Amino acid sequence: MDFQVEAARIEELSDSALTARELCLINAESKAIEVAARFPDRIVLGADTVVSLDNQTFGKPRDLVEARTMLESLCGRIHEVLTGVCLVHRNGEKICRFVESTRVKFRPLAAVNLDAYLADVHTLDKAGAYAAQEDEGRLIECLEGSISNVIGLPVEQVLAALHEHFPDLRQDRPQAGNP
């Protein structure tokens, strides 16, 4: 699929009164609706990823001290990575929303070199202060669910939603009887 990236001109919520599921879905929808207003003839995808542990939501850390604190909290524990996704087509007046969840278990703190990790990985733009695509087994012991969700966009689920809710995207597919 051809696509272009457009930044949403919104302030993301970080309201602690919301659940992690509500927070990421509201942020994803706000992003999608704002961009769709600028591109009404396009299908727009908005997404937001958060990390949840014991009813506490971890977004992007403000600095390396907060990043370290987040990682220390996650070490040796199972947490949930939630990505809210909203697909919008203004002209077609269609909207599809969902949240994908993946459970991630981190190695114990004693088995992790946080100094090296924080020096090697840019953590300040990552929910929960870690990057699965750069982890190489340093933090993540195992996961249950979509790895692409932990990286930031549950690709398999997005493609399924596009095909289900926006069937006009099915171009370049042979029709029955055509090779």
ROSE-4610 file (N, C-alpha, C; in Angstrom, 1 decimal, always signed):
// ROSE-4610
residu = [M/M/M/D/D/D/F/F/F/Q/Q/Q/V/V/V/E/E/E/A/A/A/A/A/A/R/R/R/I/I/I/E/E/E/E/E/E/L/L/L/S/S/S/D/D/D/S/S/S/A/A/A/L/L/L/T/T/T/A/A/A/R/R/R/E/E/E/L/L/L/C/C/C/L/L/L/I/I/I/N/N/N/A/A/A/E/E/E/S/S/S/K/K/K/A/A/A/I/I/I/E/E/E/V/V/V/A/A/A/A/A/A/R/R/R/F/F/F/P/P/P/D/D/D/R/R/R/I/I/I/V/V/V/L/L/L/G/G/G/A/A/A/D/D/D/T/T/T/V/V/V/V/V/V/S/S/S/L/L/L/D/D/D/N/N/N/Q/Q/Q/T/T/T/F/F/F/G/G/G/K/K/K/P/P/P/R/R/R/D/D/D/L/L/L/V/V/V/E/E/E/A/A/A/R/R/R/T/T/T/M/M/M/L/L/L/E/E/E/S/S/S/L/L/L/C/C/C/G/G/G/R/R/R/I/I/I/H/H/H/E/E/E/V/V/V/L/L/L/T/T/T/G/G/G/V/V/V/C/C/C/L/L/L/V/V/V/H/H/H/R/R/R/N/N/N/G/G/G/E/E/E/K/K/K/I/I/I/C/C/C/R/R/R/F/F/F/V/V/V/E/E/E/S/S/S/T/T/T/R/R/R/V/V/V/K/K/K/F/F/F/R/R/R/P/P/P/L/L/L/A/A/A/A/A/A/V/V/V/N/N/N/L/L/L/D/D/D/A/A/A/Y/Y/Y/L/L/L/A/A/A/D/D/D/V/V/V/H/H/H/T/T/T/L/L/L/D/D/D/K/K/K/A/A/A/G/G/G/A/A/A/Y/Y/Y/A/A/A/A/A/A/Q/Q/Q/E/E/E/D/D/D/E/E/E/G/G/G/R/R/R/L/L/L/I/I/I/E/E/E/C/C/C/L/L/L/E/E/E/G/G/G/S/S/S/I/I/I/S/S/S/N/N/N/V/V/V/I/I/I/G/G/G/L/L/L/P/P/P/V/V/V/E/E/E/Q/Q/Q/V/V/V/L/L/L/A/A/A/A/A/A/L/L/L/H/H/H/E/E/E/H/H/H/F/F/F/P/P/P/D/D/D/L/L/L/R/R/R/Q/Q/Q/D/D/D/R/R/R/P/P/P/Q/Q/Q/A/A/A/G/G/G/N/N/N/P/P/P]
num = [1/1/1/2/2/2/3/3/3/4/4/4/5/5/5/6/6/6/7/7/7/8/8/8/9/9/9/10/10/10/11/11/11/12/12/12/13/13/13/14/14/14/15/15/15/16/16/16/17/17/17/18/18/18/19/19/19/20/20/20/21/21/21/22/22/22/23/23/23/24/24/24/25/25/25/26/26/26/27/27/27/28/28/28/29/29/29/30/30/30/31/31/31/32/32/32/33/33/33/34/34/34/35/35/35/36/36/36/37/37/37/38/38/38/39/39/39/40/40/40/41/41/41/42/42/42/43/43/43/44/44/44/45/45/45/46/46/46/47/47/47/48/48/48/49/49/49/50/50/50/51/51/51/52/52/52/53/53/53/54/54/54/55/55/55/56/56/56/57/57/57/58/58/58/59/59/59/60/60/60/61/61/61/62/62/62/63/63/63/64/64/64/65/65/65/66/66/66/67/67/67/68/68/68/69/69/69/70/70/70/71/71/71/72/72/72/73/73/73/74/74/74/75/75/75/76/76/76/77/77/77/78/78/78/79/79/79/80/80/80/81/81/81/82/82/82/83/83/83/84/84/84/85/85/85/86/86/86/87/87/87/88/88/88/89/89/89/90/90/90/91/91/91/92/92/92/93/93/93/94/94/94/95/95/95/96/96/96/97/97/97/98/98/98/99/99/99/100/100/100/101/101/101/102/102/102/103/103/103/104/104/104/105/105/105/106/106/106/107/107/107/108/108/108/109/109/109/110/110/110/111/111/111/112/112/112/113/113/113/114/114/114/115/115/115/116/116/116/117/117/117/118/118/118/119/119/119/120/120/120/121/121/121/122/122/122/123/123/123/124/124/124/125/125/125/126/126/126/127/127/127/128/128/128/129/129/129/130/130/130/131/131/131/132/132/132/133/133/133/134/134/134/135/135/135/136/136/136/137/137/137/138/138/138/139/139/139/140/140/140/141/141/141/142/142/142/143/143/143/144/144/144/145/145/145/146/146/146/147/147/147/148/148/148/149/149/149/150/150/150/151/151/151/152/152/152/153/153/153/154/154/154/155/155/155/156/156/156/157/157/157/158/158/158/159/159/159/160/160/160/161/161/161/162/162/162/163/163/163/164/164/164/165/165/165/166/166/166/167/167/167/168/168/168/169/169/169/170/170/170/171/171/171/172/172/172/173/173/173/174/174/174/175/175/175/176/176/176/177/177/177/178/178/178/179/179/179]
x = [+0.8/+0.0/+0.9/+0.4/+1.1/+0.5/+1.4/+0.9/+1.9/+1.4/+2.3/+2.1/+3.1/+3.0/+2.8/+1.8/+1.4/+1.3/+2.0/+1.9/+0.6/-0.1/-1.3/-0.9/-1.7/-1.5/-2.3/-2.1/-2.9/-1.9/-2.4/-1.7/-2.2/-1.3/-1.7/-2.1/-3.2/-3.6/-2.7/-2.6/-1.9/-2.7/-4.0/-4.9/-4.8/-4.4/-4.3/-5.7/-6.7/-8.1/-8.6/-8.0/-8.4/-7.6/-8.2/-7.5/-6.5/-5.5/-4.5/-5.3/-6.2/-7.0/-7.8/-8.4/-9.2/-8.2/-7.1/-6.1/-5.6/-5.1/-4.5/-5.5/-6.8/-7.8/-8.3/-8.4/-8.8/-7.7/-6.4/-5.3/-5.3/-5.5/-5.4/-6.6/-7.8/-8.9/-8.7/-8.2/-7.9/-7.0/-5.9/-4.9/-5.6/-6.3/-6.9/-7.9/-8.7/-9.8/-9.1/-8.1/-7.4/-6.8/-6.1/-5.5/-6.5/-7.6/-8.6/-9.3/-9.4/-10.0/-9.2/-7.9/-7.0/-7.0/-7.3/-7.3/-8.6/-9.7/-11.0/-11.2/-10.5/-10.6/-9.7/-9.0/-8.1/-8.5/-8.1/-8.3/-7.1/-7.4/-6.3/-6.3/-5.0/-4.8/-4.1/-4.7/-4.1/-3.8/-2.7/-2.3/-1.6/-1.8/-1.1/-0.8/+0.4/+0.9/+1.3/+0.8/+1.2/+1.5/+2.2/+2.6/+1.8/+1.3/+0.5/+1.1/+1.3/+1.7/+1.0/+0.3/-0.4/-1.3/-2.1/-3.0/-2.2/-1.0/-0.2/+0.2/+0.0/+0.3/+1.6/+2.4/+3.7/+3.7/+3.8/+4.0/+5.4/+5.8/+7.1/+7.8/+9.0/+9.6/+10.1/+10.1/+10.5/+12.0/+12.7/+14.2/+14.7/+16.1/+16.7/+16.5/+16.3/+16.0/+14.7/+13.7/+12.3/+12.4/+13.2/+13.3/+13.9/+14.9/+15.5/+14.5/+13.7/+12.7/+11.7/+11.2/+10.3/+10.8/+12.0/+12.6/+12.8/+13.3/+13.4/+12.1/+11.0/+9.7/+9.3/+9.6/+9.2/+10.0/+11.3/+12.2/+11.6/+11.7/+11.3/+9.8/+9.0/+7.6/+7.0/+5.7/+4.9/+4.1/+4.2/+3.3/+2.6/+1.7/+0.9/+1.2/+1.4/+1.6/+0.2/-0.3/-1.6/-1.5/-2.0/-2.0/-3.4/-3.8/-5.1/-4.9/-5.9/-5.8/-7.2/-7.2/-8.4/-8.2/-9.1/-9.1/-10.3/-10.1/-11.1/-11.1/-12.3/-12.5/-13.6/-13.2/-14.2/-15.3/-14.9/-15.8/-16.8/-16.2/-17.0/-17.7/-17.4/-18.0/-17.9/-16.7/-16.5/-15.4/-15.6/-14.6/-14.5/-13.3/-13.0/-12.0/-12.4/-11.4/-11.2/-10.0/-9.7/-8.5/-8.3/-7.1/-6.5/-5.2/-4.5/-3.6/-3.6/-2.8/-1.8/-0.6/+0.4/+1.0/+1.2/+1.8/+3.3/+4.1/+5.6/+6.2/+7.1/+7.9/+9.3/+9.7/+11.1/+12.0/+13.3/+14.2/+14.3/+14.8/+15.0/+16.0/+15.9/+16.8/+18.3/+18.5/+19.9/+20.5/+19.7/+20.2/+20.3/+20.0/+20.0/+21.0/+21.7/+22.6/+21.9/+21.2/+20.4/+21.3/+22.5/+23.4/+23.7/+24.1/+24.4/+23.1/+22.0/+20.8/+20.4/+20.5/+20.1/+21.1/+22.4/+23.4/+23.2/+22.7/+22.6/+21.2/+20.2/+18.8/+18.2/+17.7/+17.0/+15.6/+15.5/+14.3/+13.3/+13.7/+12.8/+11.5/+11.6/+10.4/+9.6/+9.8/+9.2/+8.3/+7.1/+6.3/+7.0/+7.0/+7.7/+9.2/+9.8/+11.2/+12.0/+11.4/+12.1/+11.7/+12.6/+12.3/+12.5/+11.4/+11.5/+12.3/+12.3/+13.0/+14.5/+15.0/+16.4/+16.8/+15.9/+16.1/+17.2/+17.1/+18.1/+18.2/+17.1/+17.0/+17.6/+17.9/+18.5/+17.5/+16.3/+15.2/+14.1/+13.7/+12.5/+12.9/+12.2/+12.4/+11.5/+10.2/+9.3/+8.1/+7.2/+6.0/+4.9/+3.7/+2.5/+1.6/+1.6/+0.8/+1.7/+1.3/+1.9/+3.2/+4.3/+5.5/+5.4/+4.7/+4.6/+3.8/+2.9/+2.2/+3.2/+4.1/+5.1/+6.1/+6.3/+7.2/+6.4/+5.1/+4.3/+3.1/+2.9/+1.7/+1.4/+0.2/-0.1/-0.5/+0.5/+0.3/-0.7/-0.7/-1.6/-3.0/-3.3/-4.6/-5.1/-4.2/-4.5/-4.9/-4.1/-4.5/-5.8/-6.1/-7.4/-8.5/-8.3/-9.4/-9.6/-8.5/-8.6/-9.4/-9.1/-9.8/-11.3/-11.6/-12.9/-13.8/-13.3/-14.0/-13.9/-12.9/-12.6/-12.3/-13.3/-13.1/-12.6/-12.9/-12.5/-11.0/-10.2/-8.8/-8.3/-9.1/-8.7/-8.4/-7.6/-7.2/-6.1/-5.8/-4.8/-5.0/-6.1/-6.4/-7.2/-6.8/-7.5/-8.9/-9.8/-11.2/-11.4/-12.4/-12.7/-12.7/-12.0/-12.0/-10.8/-10.2/-9.1/-7.8/-6.8/-5.5/-4.8]
y = [-1.2/+0.0/+1.2/+2.2/+3.5/+4.3/+5.0/+5.8/+7.0/+8.0/+9.1/+9.3/+9.8/+10.1/+11.6/+11.8/+13.2/+13.3/+14.2/+14.3/+15.0/+14.5/+15.1/+16.3/+17.3/+18.6/+18.6/+17.6/+17.6/+17.4/+17.7/+17.4/+16.0/+15.1/+13.8/+13.9/+13.1/+13.1/+12.2/+12.4/+11.5/+11.4/+11.5/+11.6/+10.3/+10.4/+9.2/+8.7/+9.4/+8.9/+7.9/+7.9/+7.0/+5.7/+4.6/+3.3/+3.4/+2.5/+2.5/+2.3/+1.4/+1.1/+2.3/+3.0/+4.3/+5.3/+5.5/+6.5/+6.4/+5.2/+5.0/+5.1/+4.6/+4.7/+6.2/+6.9/+8.4/+9.1/+8.9/+9.6/+9.2/+7.9/+7.4/+8.1/+8.1/+8.7/+10.2/+10.9/+12.3/+12.6/+11.8/+12.0/+11.7/+10.6/+10.3/+11.3/+11.8/+12.8/+14.1/+14.5/+15.8/+15.7/+14.6/+14.5/+14.3/+13.5/+13.3/+14.6/+15.5/+16.8/+17.5/+17.3/+17.9/+17.1/+15.8/+14.9/+14.1/+14.8/+14.1/+13.0/+13.0/+12.0/+10.7/+10.7/+9.6/+8.8/+7.6/+6.8/+7.1/+7.5/+8.0/+7.0/+6.7/+5.8/+6.6/+6.6/+7.2/+6.1/+6.1/+5.1/+5.7/+5.1/+5.5/+4.2/+4.1/+3.0/+3.4/+2.6/+2.8/+1.5/+1.5/+0.4/+0.4/-0.7/-0.7/-1.8/-1.4/-2.3/-2.0/-2.9/-2.7/-1.4/-1.3/-0.1/+1.2/+1.2/+2.4/+2.4/+3.6/+3.7/+4.4/+3.8/+4.4/+4.9/+6.2/+6.7/+6.9/+8.0/+8.3/+9.0/+8.6/+9.2/+10.7/+11.5/+12.9/+13.0/+12.2/+12.2/+10.9/+10.7/+9.4/+8.9/+9.8/+9.4/+8.7/+9.3/+8.7/+7.4/+7.4/+6.1/+5.0/+5.3/+4.3/+3.8/+4.7/+4.3/+3.4/+3.8/+2.9/+1.5/+1.4/+0.1/-0.7/-0.1/-0.8/-1.3/-0.6/-1.1/-2.3/-2.3/-3.4/-4.6/-4.5/-5.7/-6.7/-8.0/-9.1/-9.3/-8.5/-8.5/-8.7/-9.0/-9.0/-7.8/-7.1/-5.9/-6.0/-5.1/-5.1/-3.9/-4.2/-3.1/-3.0/-1.8/-1.5/-0.5/-0.8/+0.2/+0.4/+1.7/+2.1/+2.4/+2.0/+2.3/+2.8/+3.9/+4.4/+4.7/+4.1/+4.3/+5.1/+6.2/+7.2/+7.5/+7.6/+8.1/+9.1/+10.4/+11.5/+11.4/+11.4/+11.4/+10.2/+9.1/+7.9/+7.7/+8.7/+8.7/+7.3/+6.7/+5.4/+5.6/+4.8/+4.9/+3.5/+3.0/+1.7/+2.0/+1.5/+1.6/+0.3/+0.1/-1.1/-0.9/-1.8/-1.8/-3.2/-3.2/-4.5/-4.6/-5.7/-5.9/-7.1/-6.9/-7.9/-7.9/-9.1/-9.2/-9.5/-8.7/-8.8/-9.1/-10.0/-10.3/-9.9/-9.0/-8.6/-9.5/-9.5/-10.2/-9.6/-10.3/-9.7/-8.6/-7.6/-6.5/-6.9/-7.9/-8.4/-8.9/-9.3/-9.9/-8.8/-7.6/-6.5/-5.4/-4.9/-3.8/-2.6/-1.9/-0.7/+0.4/+0.6/+1.7/+1.5/+0.3/+0.0/+0.2/-0.3/-0.2/+1.3/+2.1/+3.5/+4.2/+3.8/+4.4/+4.0/+2.8/+2.3/+2.6/+2.7/+2.8/+4.1/+4.8/+6.1/+5.7/+6.0/+5.6/+6.7/+7.9/+9.0/+9.1/+8.5/+8.5/+7.2/+6.4/+5.1/+4.9/+4.4/+4.1/+3.1/+3.3/+2.4/+2.4/+3.3/+3.6/+2.4/+1.6/+0.5/+0.3/-0.2/-0.5/-2.0/-2.6/-4.1/-4.4/-3.5/-3.7/-3.6/-3.0/-2.9/-3.7/-4.5/-5.1/-6.2/-7.1/-8.2/-9.1/-9.2/-10.1/-9.5/-8.2/-7.6/-7.5/-7.0/-6.8/-7.8/-8.1/-8.9/-10.4/-11.0/-12.5/-13.3/-12.8/-13.5/-12.6/-12.8/-12.1/-13.0/-12.5/-13.3/-12.3/-12.5/-11.6/-11.1/-10.0/-9.4/-8.6/-9.1/-8.3/-7.0/-6.9/-5.6/-4.6/-5.1/-4.2/-3.6/-4.4/-3.9/-2.9/-3.1/-2.2/-0.8/-0.9/+0.3/+0.3/-0.6/-0.7/-2.2/-2.6/-4.0/-4.3/-4.5/-4.5/-5.5/-6.7/-7.8/-7.3/-6.8/-6.4/-5.1/-4.2/-3.1/-3.5/-4.4/-4.9/-5.6/-6.4/-7.1/-6.1/-5.1/-4.0/-3.2/-2.9/-2.2/-3.1/-4.3/-5.2/-5.4/-5.5/-5.7/-4.4/-3.3/-2.1/-1.1/-1.3/-0.5/-1.4/-2.1/-3.1/-2.5/-1.2/-0.6/-0.5/-0.8/-0.8/-2.1/-3.0/-4.3/-4.1/-3.2/-3.0/-4.0/-4.1/-5.0/-6.5/-6.8/-8.3/-8.8/-10.0/-10.6/-10.9/-10.6/-11.0/-12.5/-13.1/-14.5/-14.7/-15.7/-16.1/-15.4/-14.4/-13.7/-14.2/-14.5/-14.9/-13.8]
z = [+0.0/+0.0/+0.0/-0.8/-0.7/+0.4/+1.1/+2.2/+2.4/+3.2/+3.5/+5.0/+5.7/+7.1/+7.3/+8.1/+8.5/+10.0/+10.6/+12.1/+12.5/+13.5/+14.0/+14.8/+14.7/+15.4/+16.7/+17.6/+18.8/+20.0/+21.1/+22.4/+22.9/+23.0/+23.5/+25.0/+25.3/+26.7/+27.5/+28.8/+29.7/+31.0/+30.9/+32.0/+32.8/+34.1/+34.9/+35.4/+35.1/+35.5/+34.5/+33.3/+32.3/+32.4/+32.0/+31.9/+30.7/+30.7/+29.6/+28.3/+28.3/+27.1/+26.6/+27.5/+27.1/+26.6/+27.3/+26.9/+25.5/+25.2/+23.9/+22.8/+23.0/+22.0/+21.8/+22.9/+22.7/+22.0/+22.3/+21.6/+20.1/+19.8/+18.4/+17.6/+18.2/+17.5/+17.3/+18.3/+18.2/+17.1/+17.0/+15.9/+14.5/+14.4/+13.1/+12.7/+13.6/+13.2/+12.8/+13.5/+13.2/+11.8/+11.5/+10.2/+9.1/+9.3/+8.4/+8.0/+8.9/+8.5/+7.4/+7.4/+6.4/+5.1/+5.2/+4.0/+4.0/+3.7/+3.8/+2.7/+1.7/+0.7/+0.9/+2.0/+2.3/+3.5/+3.5/+4.7/+5.6/+6.9/+7.8/+9.0/+9.3/+10.5/+11.6/+12.8/+13.9/+14.9/+15.6/+16.6/+17.7/+18.9/+20.1/+20.9/+21.4/+22.2/+23.6/+24.6/+26.0/+26.6/+27.7/+28.4/+29.8/+30.2/+31.4/+32.4/+33.6/+34.7/+35.9/+36.5/+37.8/+37.8/+36.7/+36.5/+36.4/+36.2/+35.9/+34.5/+33.8/+32.4/+32.2/+31.4/+31.0/+29.6/+29.4/+28.0/+27.7/+27.0/+26.7/+27.9/+28.3/+29.4/+29.1/+30.1/+29.9/+29.8/+30.4/+30.5/+30.8/+30.8/+31.1/+32.5/+33.4/+34.8/+34.9/+34.2/+34.2/+33.4/+32.3/+31.5/+32.3/+33.1/+34.0/+35.0/+35.6/+36.6/+36.0/+34.8/+34.1/+33.9/+33.3/+33.0/+34.3/+35.4/+36.6/+37.1/+36.9/+37.3/+36.5/+35.2/+34.3/+34.5/+34.9/+35.0/+35.9/+35.4/+36.2/+36.2/+35.5/+35.6/+34.2/+34.2/+32.9/+32.9/+31.7/+31.5/+30.2/+30.0/+28.8/+27.9/+26.6/+25.6/+24.9/+24.9/+24.3/+23.2/+22.0/+20.9/+20.5/+20.6/+20.1/+18.7/+17.9/+16.4/+16.0/+15.2/+14.7/+13.2/+12.4/+10.9/+10.6/+9.8/+9.5/+8.0/+7.4/+6.1/+6.1/+6.1/+6.3/+5.2/+3.9/+2.8/+2.8/+3.2/+3.3/+4.6/+5.5/+6.8/+7.5/+7.4/+8.1/+9.2/+10.2/+11.3/+11.9/+12.2/+12.8/+13.9/+15.1/+16.3/+16.9/+17.4/+18.2/+19.0/+20.0/+20.8/+20.7/+20.4/+20.4/+21.7/+22.2/+23.5/+23.3/+23.9/+23.9/+25.3/+25.8/+27.1/+26.9/+27.7/+27.6/+28.9/+29.0/+30.2/+30.0/+31.0/+31.0/+31.9/+31.6/+32.4/+33.7/+34.8/+36.1/+36.0/+36.9/+36.9/+37.0/+37.8/+38.0/+36.7/+35.7/+34.5/+33.4/+33.7/+32.7/+33.0/+32.0/+32.1/+31.6/+32.5/+32.1/+31.6/+32.2/+31.7/+30.2/+29.9/+28.5/+27.6/+28.1/+27.3/+27.0/+28.1/+28.0/+27.1/+27.1/+26.2/+24.7/+24.5/+23.1/+22.4/+23.2/+22.6/+22.9/+21.9/+22.1/+22.8/+24.1/+24.8/+25.0/+24.8/+25.1/+24.2/+23.1/+22.2/+22.1/+23.2/+23.2/+24.5/+24.3/+25.4/+26.3/+27.6/+28.5/+28.4/+27.6/+27.5/+26.9/+26.1/+25.4/+24.0/+23.2/+21.8/+21.5/+21.3/+21.0/+19.7/+18.7/+17.5/+17.7/+18.8/+19.1/+20.3/+20.9/+22.2/+22.1/+21.1/+20.9/+22.2/+22.9/+24.0/+25.3/+25.3/+26.5/+27.6/+27.3/+28.3/+28.2/+26.9/+26.7/+26.8/+27.8/+28.0/+27.0/+27.0/+26.1/+25.9/+24.9/+24.8/+24.3/+24.5/+24.1/+23.3/+22.0/+21.1/+20.0/+19.5/+18.3/+18.6/+18.0/+18.1/+17.5/+16.3/+15.7/+16.5/+17.4/+18.3/+19.3/+19.8/+20.8/+20.1/+18.8/+18.1/+17.9/+17.8/+17.8/+16.9/+16.0/+15.2/+14.9/+15.3/+15.1/+13.6/+12.8/+11.3/+10.9/+11.4/+11.0/+11.3/+12.4/+12.8/+12.0/+11.7/+10.9/+9.5/+8.9/+7.5/+7.5/+8.6/+8.6/+8.7/+9.6/+9.7/+8.4/+7.7/+6.4/+5.4/+5.4/+4.4/+4.8/+6.1/+6.5/+6.4/+6.8/+6.9/+5.8/+5.0/+3.8/+2.6/+2.1/+1.1/-0.3/-0.5/-1.7/-1.9/-0.8/-0.9/-1.6/-1.8/-2.4/-3.9/-4.2/-5.6/-6.0/-7.3/-7.8/-7.4/-7.0/-6.8/-8.0/-8.4/-9.6/-9.2/-10.1/-9.9/-10.2/-9.7/-10.0/-11.5/-11.9/-13.3/-14.1/-13.5/-14.2/-13.6/-14.4/-13.9/-13.2]
